[in-house]
Amino acid sequence: MNPRAWRGLFAALAFLSLFVGFGLRAIRIKRTKAWPRTSATIHSAKMEVTELDDKTDILLPCFAFSYVAAGYNHSRRCSLSTD
């Protein structure tokens, strides 16, 4: 292939990738419109001593939060730890 043909092929592939990218974006946006509305509040975040087993206590960050999804209220509490 000559250089002009390569440039044409490159331009066609670039245009095709842009077209596909915008099409996928439109599909993703359409799908997210069906997601429920949400809001959340963090009530507390503090370090707490947590029992790991009968002999070991560890200090972990703990969070209490609540959220509303699709009109339903939920409250949760979680701790973060690593292996």
Helices and strands as residue ranges (DSSP letters): H 3-32, E 38-51, E 57-69, E 72-79
